[in-house]
Amino acid sequence: MKCDLCKKNEATLHVKQVSEGSMRALSLCETCAREKGLNDPSPLALTNLLLGIGASLASRDASSPRKCPGCGTRITEFKKGVRMGCATCYEIFAEELKPILRRMHPGSQHVGKVPASEQTNAELAELQKALAQAVAVQNFEEAARLRDRMYALRASAECPRPNRTAEELSGISSGPGTPDQNPESVAISSRVRLARNLKGVPFPNRASPRIRRELWDRITQAIGRLPLMRGAVPLPMAALNRIDREILWERHVISRELVDKEENCGVVVSSDERVSILVNEEDHLRLQAIQPGIGLRALWSLLNTLDSEIEPLLPYAFSPSLGYLTACPSNAGTGMRASVMVHLPGLRLLNELEPTLRGLERLGVVVRGMQGEGSDAMGDLFQLSNAGTLGLTENTVLERLEKVVAEVVRHEQNARQRLLEQRRVYLLDYVARAYALLTHAHVLTSREAADMLSALRLGLSYDLIRNLTASEIQSMITRMQPGHIQRSMGRLMPSEQRDAIRARLLGEWLKRIRLAAGARRRRLRRPRGAKVVS
């Protein structure tokens, strides 16, 4: 038996005291007994000793915070960072989570997609109950039918349906998500992301290097078996230098968090860079797809198919009440984040941008900069995304976001029309100044380049710019980012050098473009899609 005080040495002295019908016992090692003065055998000394040690032990118990048996996350760590270490954390810290989830989400019960294995288990439980009832009333014919149904379900779970072929999946992106190539389009691109974790494994923030390494191998091998990801390239972060990681972030392929990680994590990128699967970032898996224009439904259809193909190979951590379990409770439930990047120069030039963004936040829409979470707004580009993931179905989330985006597009188009009617000269000057700076400046920061290119994009909607398309401008905004500049020069560079090279490259690329007559004189047409505001 160990000493009750030091918890290290073997106890050699056992003390008991009976007082008012209750007995207290204490076991001490020789060293602790000597330090506590047990050479005084009086009852008062023993009483003081027991009372003092009891208070010490109670204080020690209070200072030893509750922790998750699955991953070791302590309640103090959870409260400080609100990050789960594994699926078990959701059970251990359930009471503490309730108010947090209420603040984060529109509901408290998962109503979205359910993994096929979970559906099978629920149906088997119902069949088992019905089978017991049939046997109890001696309805053996019905019991045999239920038994056969259970056998069939178990067989289908053990042998999941074969993967769909690439040909079957080739038509998923058609339909409502056809990219809008109009140069004045306000909605630049759409993205959908799904967060997933594997069942029975600590989340990346609590997993050991060995577990993360095993997960990387297991996940990339499973992804390699999917027809939709045929030709995909796994890119471990440890194999990429800093510039390569920055480029992937600037192209929206990976997150900022993954840029700063190195060991046992990475991304698997489809051959066209449209689909990427982040491995061992905040969660074990983050599936994301992106395309130009408004295409949320097409992207969800694509990821839903990919997600369903992965699940039999890599069973997910899932709760019937909380849905897909994620490291951050803000993603629990569907685990889905849908976003649309919009270009809003008209609202900004009319000083209506801030009220519009505040209104969007009141509607439960998250507004972020061009690079997503933690980034500043540049080039009048903003990402609009859903806030809650628990208590709503995936289709409801998409429907609400589509309505919000449609309304934002309408407001931006009307703002551009009012610029034409009320501030014509200012509008012409704004576009012409941007053109002059881009073609003659010697130094341009990333923000300045993005803001000036935003003005050219606005000019396109009025036919003020010749020999340039909106997609070329978007490509330039990406290529002007620090990682791309350094890759083009083949070396790391301080910001002053990057700014000078950025100005030179933009000047060369934009030599061929011309300002239309309307930008130099008085002719200016109404932007297509805009409505006259009375």
Backbone hydrogen bonds, N-H to C=O, Kabsch-Sander energy under -0.5 kcal/mol:
donor,donor_aa,acceptor,acceptor_aa,energy
3,C,9,N,-2.5
4,D,27,S,-2.9
7,K,3,C,-1.3
11,A,1,M,-3.3
12,T,28,L,-2.4
13,L,28,L,-2.5
15,V,13,L,-0.5
15,V,26,L,-3.3
17,Q,24,R,-2.3
19,S,17,Q,-0.5
19,S,22,S,-3.0
22,S,19,S,-1.9
24,R,17,Q,-2.6
26,L,15,V,-2.5
28,L,13,L,-3.1
33,A,29,C,-2.2
34,R,30,E,-1.8
35,E,31,T,-2.1
36,K,32,C,-1.8
37,G,34,R,-1.2
38,L,33,A,-2.0
40,D,37,G,-1.4
46,L,42,S,-2.1
47,T,43,P,-2.6
48,N,44,L,-2.7
49,L,45,A,-2.3
50,L,46,L,-2.8
51,L,47,T,-2.8
52,G,48,N,-2.5
53,I,49,L,-2.6
54,G,50,L,-2.7
55,A,51,L,-2.1
56,S,52,G,-1.9
57,L,53,I,-2.9
58,A,54,G,-2.3
59,S,55,A,-2.2
60,R,56,S,-2.2
61,D,57,L,-2.4
62,A,58,A,-2.1
63,S,59,S,-1.8
64,S,60,R,-0.6
64,S,61,D,-0.8
68,C,73,T,-2.7
72,G,68,C,-2.1
75,I,66,R,-3.1
78,F,74,R,-2.5
79,K,75,I,-2.5
80,K,76,T,-1.6
81,G,77,E,-2.4
82,V,78,F,-3.1
84,M,327,A,-3.8
89,C,86,C,-0.9
90,Y,87,A,-1.1
91,E,88,T,-1.4
92,I,88,T,-2.3
93,F,89,C,-2.6
94,A,91,E,-1.1
97,L,93,F,-2.0
98,K,94,A,-1.4
100,I,96,E,-0.7
101,L,97,L,-3.0
102,R,98,K,-2.0
103,R,99,P,-1.6
104,M,100,I,-1.6
105,H,101,L,-2.3
107,G,390,L,-1.4
110,H,321,S,-2.6
119,Q,115,P,-1.9
120,T,116,A,-2.2
121,N,117,S,-2.2
122,A,118,E,-2.2
123,E,119,Q,-2.2
124,L,120,T,-2.5
125,A,121,N,-2.1
126,E,122,A,-1.8
127,L,123,E,-2.4
128,Q,124,L,-2.6
129,K,125,A,-1.9
130,A,126,E,-2.3
131,L,127,L,-2.6
132,A,128,Q,-2.1
133,Q,129,K,-1.8
134,A,130,A,-2.3
135,V,131,L,-2.3
136,A,132,A,-2.1
137,V,133,Q,-1.4
138,Q,135,V,-1.3
139,N,134,A,-3.1
140,F,138,Q,-1.4
143,A,139,N,-2.0
144,A,140,F,-2.1
145,R,141,E,-1.8
146,L,142,E,-2.4
147,R,143,A,-2.3
148,D,144,A,-2.4
149,R,145,R,-2.0
150,M,146,L,-2.1
151,Y,147,R,-2.3
152,A,148,D,-2.3
153,L,149,R,-2.1
154,R,150,M,-2.4
155,A,151,Y,-2.1
156,S,152,A,-2.2
157,A,153,L,-2.0
158,E,154,R,-2.0
159,C,155,A,-1.8
169,L,165,T,-1.5
170,S,166,A,-0.9
170,S,167,E,-0.5
172,I,169,L,-1.7
174,S,171,G,-1.4
178,T,175,G,-1.7
181,Q,179,P,-0.7
185,S,182,N,-1.6
188,I,186,V,-0.8
188,I,341,M,-2.9
189,S,341,M,-1.0
190,S,291,Q,-2.8
191,R,339,S,-2.7
192,V,289,A,-2.0
193,R,337,R,-2.3
194,L,287,L,-3.0
195,A,335,G,-2.0
196,R,285,L,-2.8
199,K,315,P,-2.5
201,V,198,L,-1.1
203,F,85,G,-3.0
206,R,203,F,-2.3
207,A,203,F,-1.1
212,R,208,S,-2.6
213,R,209,P,-2.3
214,E,210,R,-2.3
215,L,211,I,-2.6
216,W,212,R,-2.4
217,D,213,R,-2.0
218,R,214,E,-2.7
219,I,215,L,-3.1
220,T,216,W,-2.3
221,Q,217,D,-1.9
222,A,218,R,-1.7
223,I,219,I,-2.5
224,G,220,T,-1.9
225,R,222,A,-1.3
226,L,223,I,-1.8
229,M,226,L,-1.0
230,R,227,P,-1.6
232,A,229,M,-2.4
233,V,269,V,-2.9
235,L,267,V,-3.5
237,M,265,C,-2.5
238,A,262,E,-0.9
239,A,236,P,-1.4
240,L,237,M,-1.6
245,R,241,N,-2.0
246,E,242,R,-2.2
247,I,243,I,-2.3
248,L,244,D,-2.0
249,W,245,R,-1.9
250,E,246,E,-2.7
251,R,247,I,-1.6
252,H,249,W,-1.9
253,V,248,L,-2.8
254,I,248,L,-0.9
259,V,255,S,-1.3
260,D,256,R,-1.2
261,K,258,L,-0.9
265,C,262,E,-0.6
266,G,279,V,-1.9
267,V,235,L,-1.7
268,V,277,I,-2.1
269,V,233,V,-2.5
269,V,267,V,-0.5
270,S,275,V,-3.0
273,E,270,S,-1.9
276,S,288,Q,-2.5
277,I,268,V,-2.4
278,L,276,S,-0.5
278,L,286,R,-2.6
279,V,266,G,-2.9
280,N,284,H,-1.7
281,E,283,D,-1.5
285,L,196,R,-2.7
286,R,278,L,-1.7
287,L,194,L,-2.3
288,Q,276,S,-2.3
289,A,192,V,-2.1
290,I,274,R,-1.8
291,Q,190,S,-2.0
293,G,188,I,-2.6
295,G,293,G,-0.7
299,L,295,G,-2.2
300,W,296,L,-2.5
301,S,297,R,-2.4
302,L,298,A,-2.2
303,L,299,L,-2.7
304,N,300,W,-2.9
305,T,301,S,-1.8
306,L,302,L,-2.1
307,D,303,L,-3.3
308,S,304,N,-2.2
309,E,305,T,-1.7
310,I,306,L,-1.6
311,E,307,D,-2.0
313,L,310,I,-1.2
314,L,310,I,-2.3
317,A,197,N,-2.8
318,F,316,Y,-0.6
319,S,323,G,-2.7
323,G,319,S,-2.6
324,Y,333,G,-2.8
325,L,317,A,-1.8
331,N,328,C,-2.4
332,A,329,P,-1.2
333,G,322,L,-0.8
333,G,324,Y,-1.2
334,T,332,A,-0.6
334,T,389,T,-2.9
337,R,193,R,-2.4
339,S,191,R,-2.9
340,V,384,L,-2.1
341,M,189,S,-2.7
342,V,340,V,-0.5
342,V,382,F,-3.0
343,H,186,V,-2.2
344,L,342,V,-0.6
344,L,380,D,-2.6
348,R,344,L,-1.3
349,L,345,P,-2.7
350,L,346,G,-1.3
351,N,348,R,-1.9
352,E,347,L,-3.3
353,L,347,L,-0.8
356,T,352,E,-1.4
357,L,353,L,-2.7
358,R,354,E,-2.4
359,G,355,P,-2.1
360,L,356,T,-2.0
361,E,357,L,-2.0
362,R,358,R,-1.8
363,L,359,G,-1.1
364,G,361,E,-1.4
365,V,360,L,-2.2
366,V,385,S,-2.9
368,R,366,V,-0.5
368,R,383,Q,-2.3
369,G,372,G,-0.7
369,G,375,S,-0.9
370,M,376,D,-0.8
372,G,369,G,-1.8
375,S,372,G,-2.1
378,M,381,L,-0.5
381,L,378,M,-1.8
382,F,342,V,-2.3
383,Q,368,R,-2.6
384,L,340,V,-2.5
384,L,382,F,-0.5
385,S,366,V,-2.3
385,S,383,Q,-0.5
386,N,338,A,-1.3
387,A,364,G,-0.9
397,V,393,T,-2.1
398,L,394,E,-2.2
399,E,395,N,-2.6
400,R,396,T,-2.5
401,L,397,V,-2.2
402,E,398,L,-2.8
403,K,399,E,-1.9
404,V,400,R,-2.1
405,V,401,L,-2.9
406,A,402,E,-2.4
407,E,403,K,-1.9
408,V,404,V,-2.4
409,V,405,V,-2.8
410,R,406,A,-2.0
411,H,407,E,-2.3
412,E,408,V,-2.5
413,Q,409,V,-2.6
414,N,410,R,-2.2
415,A,411,H,-2.2
416,R,412,E,-2.2
417,Q,413,Q,-1.8
418,R,414,N,-2.3
419,L,415,A,-2.1
420,L,416,R,-1.8
421,E,417,Q,-1.9
422,Q,418,R,-3.1
423,R,418,R,-0.5
423,R,419,L,-2.0
427,L,423,R,-2.4
428,L,424,R,-2.4
429,D,425,V,-2.6
430,Y,426,Y,-2.5
431,V,427,L,-2.0
432,A,428,L,-2.4
433,R,429,D,-2.8
434,A,430,Y,-1.6
435,Y,431,V,-2.2
436,A,432,A,-2.4
437,L,433,R,-2.7
438,L,434,A,-2.5
439,T,435,Y,-1.6
440,H,436,A,-1.2
441,A,437,L,-2.5
444,L,499,D,-1.6
449,A,445,T,-2.5
450,A,446,S,-2.4
451,D,447,R,-2.6
452,M,448,E,-2.5
453,L,449,A,-2.5
454,S,450,A,-1.7
455,A,451,D,-1.5
456,L,452,M,-1.7
457,R,453,L,-2.2
458,L,454,S,-2.3
459,G,455,A,-2.3
460,L,456,L,-1.7
461,S,457,R,-1.0
461,S,458,L,-0.8
462,Y,459,G,-1.2
463,D,460,L,-1.6
464,L,459,G,-2.7
466,R,514,R,-2.7
473,I,469,T,-1.8
474,Q,470,A,-2.4
475,S,471,S,-2.0
476,M,472,E,-2.2
477,I,473,I,-2.4
478,T,474,Q,-1.7
479,R,475,S,-2.6
480,M,476,M,-1.4
481,Q,478,T,-1.6
485,I,481,Q,-2.3
486,Q,482,P,-2.4
487,R,483,G,-2.1
488,S,484,H,-2.3
489,M,485,I,-1.2
490,G,486,Q,-1.2
491,R,486,Q,-1.6
498,R,494,P,-2.0
499,D,495,S,-2.6
500,A,496,E,-1.6
501,I,497,Q,-2.4
502,R,498,R,-2.7
503,A,499,D,-1.8
504,R,500,A,-2.0
505,L,501,I,-2.8
506,L,502,R,-2.4
507,G,503,A,-2.2
508,E,504,R,-2.0
509,W,505,L,-2.6
510,L,506,L,-2.2
511,K,508,E,-1.0
513,I,510,L,-0.8
514,R,466,R,-1.2
516,A,464,L,-3.5
519,A,516,A,-1.4
520,R,516,A,-0.7
520,R,517,A,-1.0
521,R,517,A,-2.4
525,R,462,Y,-0.8
528,R,461,S,-0.7
530,A,527,P,-1.9
534,S,532,V,-0.6
